[in-house]
Amino acid sequence: MMTLPGLALFYGGLVRRKNVLSVCAQCFAITGLVTILWYLCGYGLVFGVNHGYCDPKTGAAGTSPLGDLQYACMGFTSLNKTYTGDPQPQHVDSSPNGGYGYWMSQNVYFCFQLTFAIITPALIVGGIAERMKFSALTIFIGAWMFIVYFPLAHNVWGVDGYFNGVWNAAAPVKAMDFAGGTVVHMSSGWSGLTLALILGKRMGWGKTHFAPHSTVLTFIGASLLWVGWYGFNAGSACAADVIAANAFTTTTLATAIASFVWPTVEYFLKGKATVVGFCSGAVAGLVVITPACGYVTPMGGAIIGVIAGTIPFITTTYLKPLLGYDDALDVFGVHAVGGMCGALATGFLASDTINSNLDTVPAMKDLCDWSKGHLLYVEQLKVIAFTIAISVIGTAIIGFALKYTLGLRPTPEQEEAGLDISDHGEEGYIL
């Protein structure tokens, strides 16, 4: 529901009429491509357990920068073999994966995490909409998954990841990200901005008014995103338990408050409360609460809603024109900035009274203890810095490589005609 149809309609309504199908095609292509990669090796690279996780002699837990290929093709290949000291099942079937939940079939977990892997690169489309060749984007996304997403997701969510402070006692950085503030939103937002800068501005940008062609489509897409996001956030508890219930509650509060605050600020500063403002506020609220939803109180969710309705608004309304970058659909202002706000807010607002898992690692309990300074925000700053670095550097490498080989942009004539016709030979509307 989030990517197809939610994001496709949300983005599709915001672009000009001649490019609406290009956005839908890009989202659909990413869905298919990422699913193939996830099946072949992506799931294992993210959630597989590397040799370093368990010392065969001492049994001590360790860390690894990337998972292995034990789950390649869901474990039904010649690569499937049991490693010494590895406690996990090798086939991705209806048996649970003990590293991530004893009560959930691993093939269900495989599909659940696939939805995160799909929407993350799809969000990048918002930064480069209306000006990147379909073929170039497809190749870019394939490479980006290996260079940025798989390593980042493993290090933040893998049971032997370097930044998984909740589940890996040996993690050198005791950070946390409940449902993707860094992995999903920051990575896509910073990558979207970097790729947009490499591409350059759209033809006529700064001279022509690029108004959304259908605010109604954007409204429908944003509403579908809100509904689907409950599965994203509450579902990340991997159980119908008290943590899921809290994530559901904090997500609702943050999103509703942000959806009201954004157009309210818009009204006082610009004189109109727009429907796009309501939609943008809701999406910003969803973004900012994502890393925190399973760790903060309802009051924390309300605070995050106010943050989400103001800081991303300022970024998209004032910072973008000031700096002059063409982030077509504000993926940087909403997702990169919003993701950073959420990750940092988690560092200040996380409470072990809400999530008892924070008590399982003594260091995490201390980091969330106000009597000891509540220094979790320091760990969050570290994972924020790592996310920015891997996203910007990885995107720059792939982007420049494609720019000087295959080429990134259509011809000026094709861009003027619209990507619907030039890339797909179709029109979104026959009037």
C-alpha positions in Angstrom: 0.0 0.0 0.0 2.9 2.4 0.7 4.8 2.2 -2.6 2.1 0.8 -4.8 -0.1 2.7 -5.0 0.6 5.2 -2.1 3.9 6.7 -3.1 3.2 6.5 -6.8 0.1 8.5 -6.5 1.6 11.0 -4.0 4.5 11.7 -6.2 2.5 11.3 -9.4 0.1 14.1 -8.4 3.0 16.5 -7.6 4.6 16.3 -11.0 3.4 17.9 -14.2 0.8 16.0 -16.3 3.4 14.9 -18.9 5.4 13.0 -16.3 2.8 11.3 -14.2 3.3 7.9 -15.8 7.1 8.1 -15.5 6.7 8.3 -11.7 4.4 5.3 -11.7 6.7 3.3 -14.0 9.7 4.1 -11.8 7.9 3.0 -8.7 6.7 -0.2 -10.4 10.2 -1.0 -11.8 11.8 -0.5 -8.4 9.3 -2.8 -6.8 10.2 -5.6 -9.3 13.9 -5.0 -9.4 14.4 -4.8 -5.6 12.3 -7.9 -5.1 14.6 -9.9 -7.5 17.7 -8.6 -5.7 16.2 -9.3 -2.3 15.4 -12.9 -3.3 18.8 -13.5 -4.9 21.0 -12.2 -2.1 19.7 -9.0 -0.5 17.9 -10.5 2.4 21.0 -12.5 3.4 23.3 -9.5 3.1 21.0 -7.6 5.5 19.7 -10.2 7.8 22.2 -13.0 7.4 24.6 -13.6 10.2 28.3 -13.4 9.3 31.0 -15.7 10.6 32.1 -13.0 13.1 28.7 -13.1 14.9 29.6 -16.1 17.0 33.1 -17.3 17.8 33.2 -21.1 17.2 35.7 -21.5 20.1 34.3 -19.1 22.7 30.7 -18.6 21.6 31.1 -14.9 22.1 29.0 -12.5 20.0 30.7 -10.1 17.6 29.9 -7.7 14.8 30.0 -7.7 11.0 29.7 -5.0 8.3 27.5 -7.2 6.1 25.6 -10.5 6.2 26.6 -13.5 4.2 24.9 -15.5 1.4 23.4 -18.3 3.5 20.0 -17.0 2.5 20.7 -16.6 -1.2 17.5 -17.6 -3.1 15.9 -18.0 0.3 18.4 -20.7 1.3 17.5 -23.2 -1.4 20.9 -23.1 -3.3 24.3 -24.7 -3.2 25.4 -21.7 -1.2 23.3 -22.9 1.7 25.5 -24.4 4.3 25.6 -24.4 8.0 28.5 -22.3 9.5 30.1 -23.3 12.7 28.5 -21.6 15.6 25.6 -20.2 13.6 22.4 -20.7 15.6 20.0 -19.8 12.8 18.0 -21.9 10.3 19.2 -21.8 6.8 16.0 -22.1 4.7 13.7 -19.1 4.6 10.5 -21.0 5.1 7.7 -21.0 7.7 10.2 -21.8 10.5 11.1 -18.7 12.6 14.4 -16.9 12.5 15.5 -16.9 16.1 17.6 -13.8 15.6 14.5 -11.6 14.8 11.5 -13.3 16.4 10.6 -16.8 17.7 6.9 -16.3 16.9 7.0 -15.2 13.2 7.6 -17.4 10.1 10.8 -16.3 8.5 9.3 -16.1 5.0 6.8 -13.6 6.5 9.7 -11.6 7.9 11.4 -11.8 4.5 8.4 -10.3 2.8 7.8 -7.6 5.5 11.4 -6.4 5.3 11.2 -6.4 1.5 8.6 -3.6 1.7 11.3 -1.4 3.4 13.8 -2.3 0.8 11.4 -1.4 -2.0 10.1 2.0 -0.7 13.6 3.3 0.2 15.0 3.7 -3.3 11.5 4.6 -4.6 11.7 7.7 -2.3 14.8 8.8 -4.3 12.4 9.4 -7.3 11.2 12.5 -5.4 14.5 14.2 -5.7 15.1 13.6 -9.5 11.5 13.5 -10.8 10.9 14.7 -14.4 14.5 14.7 -15.5 16.2 11.3 -15.4 16.2 8.6 -18.0 14.3 5.5 -17.0 17.2 3.2 -18.0 19.7 5.2 -16.1 17.5 5.2 -12.9 17.0 1.5 -13.1 20.7 0.8 -13.2 21.4 3.4 -10.5 18.9 1.7 -8.2 20.4 -1.7 -8.7 23.9 -0.5 -7.8 22.6 1.7 -5.0 21.0 -1.2 -3.2 24.4 -3.0 -2.9 26.5 0.1 -2.1 24.2 1.9 0.2 21.0 0.1 1.4 22.2 -3.4 2.1 25.3 -2.4 4.2 23.4 0.4 6.0 20.4 -1.8 6.8 22.6 -4.6 8.1 24.6 -2.4 10.4 21.5 -0.7 11.9 19.1 -3.7 12.0 21.3 -6.9 11.7 21.7 -8.8 15.0 25.5 -8.5 14.5 25.4 -4.9 13.1 27.8 -2.2 14.2 24.9 0.2 15.1 22.3 -2.1 16.5 22.6 -1.2 20.2 19.3 -2.9 21.2 20.0 -6.4 19.9 23.8 -6.5 19.6 25.6 -6.2 23.0 28.9 -6.1 21.2 27.9 -3.2 18.9 30.5 -0.4 19.1 27.8 2.2 18.6 24.7 1.7 20.7 22.2 3.4 18.4 18.6 2.5 17.7 16.2 2.9 14.8 12.8 1.3 15.3 11.4 1.4 11.8 13.8 3.2 9.4 14.6 6.9 10.2 18.2 6.4 9.1 17.9 3.2 7.0 14.9 4.4 4.9 14.4 8.2 5.2 17.9 9.6 5.7 19.5 7.3 3.1 16.9 8.1 0.4 16.7 11.8 1.3 20.5 12.4 1.1 20.9 10.2 -1.9 18.0 12.0 -3.6 19.6 15.4 -3.1 23.1 14.2 -4.2 21.7 12.7 -7.4 19.6 15.8 -8.1 22.8 17.9 -7.8 24.6 15.6 -10.2 21.7 15.7 -12.7 21.3 19.4 -12.5 18.1 21.4 -12.5 15.0 20.8 -14.6 14.6 22.8 -17.8 12.9 26.1 -16.9 13.5 25.7 -13.2 13.4 29.1 -11.5 11.6 30.6 -14.5 8.5 28.3 -14.9 6.1 27.5 -12.1 6.2 23.7 -11.5 2.7 23.3 -10.0 1.3 19.8 -9.1 -0.9 18.6 -11.9 -3.4 16.8 -9.6 -3.6 17.7 -5.9 -6.4 15.1 -5.6 -4.0 12.3 -6.6 -1.5 13.6 -4.0 -4.2 13.6 -1.4 -5.1 10.0 -2.1 -1.5 8.9 -2.1 -0.7 10.6 1.2 -3.8 9.0 2.8 -2.7 5.6 1.6 0.8 6.2 2.9 -0.6 7.1 6.3 -2.6 3.8 6.4 0.2 1.7 5.1 2.7 3.3 7.5 0.9 1.6 10.4 2.2 -1.7 9.1 5.6 -0.1 8.7 5.9 1.3 12.2 3.6 -0.9 14.4 4.6 -3.9 12.3 8.2 -3.4 13.2 7.4 -4.8 16.7 7.0 -8.1 14.8 4.2 -9.0 17.2 0.7 -7.8 18.3 2.1 -6.7 21.7 2.4 -3.6 23.9 5.3 -2.2 21.8 3.3 -2.5 18.6 0.3 -0.8 20.4 2.6 2.0 21.5 4.1 2.4 18.0 0.5 2.6 16.6 -0.4 5.3 19.1 2.7 7.5 18.8 2.5 7.2 15.0 -1.1 8.4 15.0 -0.4 11.3 17.3 2.7 12.5 15.5 1.2 12.3 12.1 -2.1 14.0 13.0 -0.4 16.8 14.8 2.2 17.4 12.0 -0.6 17.4 9.4 -2.3 20.2 11.4 0.8 22.2 12.4 2.3 22.3 8.8 -0.7 24.1 7.2 -1.2 26.2 10.3 2.3 27.6 10.0 1.7 27.9 6.2 -1.5 29.9 6.9 0.2 32.4 9.2 3.3 32.8 7.0 1.8 32.6 3.6 -1.9 33.4 4.1 -3.2 30.0 2.8 -3.5 26.5 4.3 -3.1 24.3 1.3 -4.1 20.7 0.7 -0.5 19.9 -0.3 0.5 21.4 3.1 -1.8 19.0 4.9 -0.4 16.1 2.9 3.2 17.2 3.4 2.7 17.6 7.1 1.2 14.1 7.4 4.1 12.5 5.5 6.6 14.6 7.6 5.0 13.4 10.8 5.2 9.8 9.6 8.9 10.2 8.7 10.0 11.8 11.9 8.2 9.4 14.2 9.4 6.3 12.3 12.7 5.8 14.2 11.1 6.6 17.6 7.6 5.2 17.5 8.5 2.0 19.5 10.6 3.8 22.0 8.8 7.0 23.0 5.8 7.9 25.1 2.6 9.4 23.6 3.9 12.8 24.9 7.1 12.1 23.0 5.0 11.4 19.9 3.2 14.7 20.3 6.4 16.6 20.6 7.7 14.9 17.5 4.5 15.9 15.7 5.3 19.6 16.4 8.9 19.1 15.2 7.7 17.4 12.0 5.2 20.1 11.2 7.8 23.0 11.5 11.4 22.0 10.7 10.7 20.2 7.4 8.3 23.1 6.5 11.1 25.6 7.0 13.5 23.5 5.0 11.3 23.0 2.0 9.8 26.5 2.0 12.8 28.7 2.8 16.1 26.7 2.7 15.5 25.2 -0.8 15.0 28.6 -2.5 17.8 30.1 -0.5 20.4 27.4 -1.6 18.9 27.0 -5.1 18.9 23.2 -5.4 16.2 21.5 -7.4 14.9 18.8 -5.1 11.8 18.2 -7.2 9.4 16.8 -4.7 11.2 17.7 -1.5 12.6 14.3 -0.6 15.6 16.0 1.1 13.5 18.5 3.1 11.0 15.9 4.3 12.9 12.6 4.4 16.5 13.6 5.0 15.8 16.4 7.4 12.8 14.6 8.9 14.8 11.4 9.3 17.6 13.3 11.1 15.1 15.1 13.4 13.5 11.7 14.2 16.8 9.9 14.9 18.0 12.7 17.1 14.6 13.0 18.9 14.9 9.3 19.7 18.1 10.0 21.4 16.4 12.5 23.8 13.0 10.9 24.2 13.5 7.1 24.2 12.3 5.5 27.4 12.9 2.0 28.8 9.5 2.3 30.5 7.9 2.0 27.1 10.2 -0.6 25.6 11.7 -3.1 28.0 14.1 -4.3 25.3 16.2 -1.3 26.2 16.9 -3.0 29.5 18.4 -6.1 27.9 21.7 -4.5 27.2 23.1 -2.7 30.3 24.7 0.0 28.2 21.4 0.9 26.6 19.7 1.2 29.9 22.4 3.6 31.1 22.1 5.6 27.8 18.4 6.1 28.4 18.8 7.1 32.1 18.3 10.8 32.7 20.2 10.6 36.0 23.3 9.6 33.9 22.8 12.3 31.2 20.6 10.3 28.8 23.5 10.2 26.4 21.8 8.1 23.8 21.7 11.2 21.5 25.5 10.9 21.2 25.1 7.4 19.8 22.4 8.7 17.5 24.6 11.4 16.1 27.2 8.7 15.2 24.7 6.7 13.2 23.4 9.9 11.6 26.9 10.8 10.4 27.5 7.3 9.1 24.2 7.4 7.2 25.0 10.7 5.6 28.5 9.5 4.6 27.5 6.2 3.0 24.5 7.8 1.2 26.3 10.8 -0.2 29.5 9.0 -1.2 27.8 5.9 -2.5 25.3 7.9 -4.6 28.1 10.2 -5.9 30.2 7.2 -7.1 27.2 5.6 -8.9 25.8 8.9 -10.2 29.1 10.2 -11.8 29.9 6.8 -13.2 26.5 6.7 -15.0 26.7 10.3 -16.0 29.9 9.8 -17.9 29.0 6.5 -19.5 25.3 5.8 -20.1 24.2 9.3 -19.4 21.6 10.4 -16.9 19.3 12.8 -18.6 17.0 12.7 -21.6 17.6 15.1 -24.4 16.2 18.6 -24.0 13.5 17.8 -26.6 12.5 14.6 -24.7 12.4 16.4 -21.4 10.2 19.1 -22.9 7.8 16.6 -24.4 7.7 14.7 -21.1 9.1 11.4 -19.9 5.7 9.7 -20.3 6.1 9.9 -24.1 9.9 9.7 -24.4 10.5 6.8 -22.0 7.3 4.9 -22.2 5.4 5.9 -25.3 2.2 6.5 -23.3 0.2 9.4 -21.9 -1.4 9.6 -18.5 -4.5 11.3 -19.8 -6.2 11.3 -23.2 -8.4 14.4 -23.1 
